[in-house]
Amino acid sequence: MSLIKSISGIRGEIGGQVSENLTPIDIVHFTSAYCEWCKQNSTKKNIVIGRDARISGKMVSNLVSGCIVAQGFNVIDVGLSTTPTVEIMVTESDAAGGIILTASHNPENWNALKLLNEKGEFISAAAGEALLQIVEKAQYSYVSEAKLGAYTKNKTALKTHIEKILALPYVNQNLIAQSNFTVAYDGINSTGGLAIPLLLQKLGVNNVIGINDDVSGKFAHTPEPLPKNIVELLQVTKNKQADVGFVVDPDVDRLAIVDENGNYFGEEYTLVAVTDFIMQKTKTPSVSNLSSSKALKDVSEKHGNTHYASAVGEVNVVNKMKAVNAKIGGEGNGGIILPELHYGRDALVGIALFLSFMAESEMKVSKIRSQYTDYFMIKDKAQLTANIDLDMILNEISEKHSDIAQNKIDGVKFEFEDSWVHLRKSNTEPIIRIYAEHTSKEACKQLAQKFKTELLELIN
C-alpha cells in the first residue's frame, strides 16, 4: 500500500488498487473534495494547475482538469512548471487555489496533488483536516452542463516568475552578467531543465553546462538532491572548471549547491548562505524548522538578528515568518522562502540570490562555505508498529531527560550547547524521524543512536 492521504494532499505510486495506490478514482475523489473546499473558502472561480515532468503527469493533469471544470471552476493550466511558479500564478490569476502535480523528491513512479489556498500558500493544518472530512464523506457535487467551467492554458507563467525574481532589490543582474560565471546545473530530467537555463539566460550567464536537462520525466538518478545522488554534477562542476553547480528536485523548490572543486556545499547551508547575503542588506529575523541546522541561528546572531524555530512543515515556517515579520526563512532541505517574492520555497530565487552573493563578494563558493561552522547531521528513523501511542513514548523520553533543554512544538527536541536531537512523527510515513546535529561527526552518530535505541526499547 503506497497511498498517503494527509492534510497536505494525496501522494502515492501510480496504478494498482483503488485506495491503495494513486489511481484515477483516488485522483478524482480528492480533486473533487478540494474543489468543494474551495467553494466553501473562496468566491473566486479560477484554479491554477501545473506539473513536473513525470510521465504520469499528463494523465493526472487531465483527470484533475476535468474534475475542476465539472465543479464549475475555470482551469488555468500552466503546464510543465515548478511548484513556486504555480504558487505565484495563483495570486496572479485571481484564483481560489492551485494544485501542483508533483511527488517532489519521490521516485518517478510516484505522483501527488499538493494543494494551495487563494494566497498561493499551502493549505493550513485546519484546512487540511476539513478537506479530509470532505474526502471521507464524499461531500461534493458537480454542476450542470450550463455551468461548467472553462479550460485555458497559460504559456507565460515561468516568464512571469523569472521577471519577478529579476525585479527583486537583492538580485544584482548587471554584476552577475559582468562576472562571466560558468554555471553547471542538474535538471534531474524535470522542469528544472526548462526553468534554470531560462533564469540563467535572463541573468546574463552565458557559460552554462547542463546535465540531465531533457524534460523527459525519466530521472537519471534518485531525485533527492543529496551527495550520493548527484555524483555526476560533482564531477562535471570540477572537470569543466565551473564556478558553481546547482541541483534541484523535480518540482524546483529545493536547491543544493556544488563548489568549484566539486564539493557538496551542503543542502542545509543553502539557506544559511542566502540568509547571510540578505542580512547584509537588511535587518531581519530568520525562521527555519526545528530539524534545520544550527548554522542558521549562528549566522543570524552574527548579524545581530534573532532566529526563530517553527514546527516542521512549510506552512508552519510561513506562519512563523509572518508572526515575526521575517524577510528570510525556509527549511534545511534547501528550501528558501523570500516573502518579497512569495511565501513558498523557491530554488530559482535561491540561484539568483546566491549568484548575486558570489558576484558582490567576489568570493569563490568554497570561500563562502568556509565562513560557516561545520555541523554534521544524521537523519535516521524508527519504524512504528500498529497501535503505538507515540505521544506517550515521546513524553516518557522527555521525562527521562528532563534536565536537558527541550522544545516541544513538534515532537520533542533536546538542545545541547553544540548539538541537538529531534524526535518527531513523520507526516508522510509510519515512522518516527530522528534528526541529530553536532560539531563532531562521531559524536553526532552516537547521539542519534542513543536516542534511537531508547525509542526502539519503548516501541518494542
Buried (B, 14 or more C-beta within 10 A) or exposed (E): EBBBBEBBBBBBBBEBEEEEBBBBEBBBBBBBBBBBBBBEBBEBBBBBBBBBBBEBBBBBBEBBBBBBBBBBBBBBBBBBBBBBBBBBBBBBBEBBBBBBBBBBBBEBBBBBBBBBBBBBBBBBBEBBEBBBEBBEEEEBEEEEEEEBBEBEEBEEBBEBBBEBBEEBEBBBBEBBBEBEBBBBBBBBBBBBBBBBBBBBEBBBBEBBBBBBBBBBBEBBBBBBBBBEBBEBBBBBBBEBEBBBBBBBBBBBBBBBBBBBEBBBBBBBBBBBBBBBBBBEEEEBBBBBBBBBBBBBBBBBEEBEBEBBBBBBBBBBBBBBBBEBEBBBBBBBBBBBBBBBBBBBBBBBBBBBBBBBBBBBBEBBBEEBBEBBEEBBBBBBBBEBEEEBEBEEBBEBBBEEBEEBEEBEBBBBBBBEEEBBBBBBBBEEEEBBBBBBBBBBEEBBBEBBBEBBEBBEEBBE
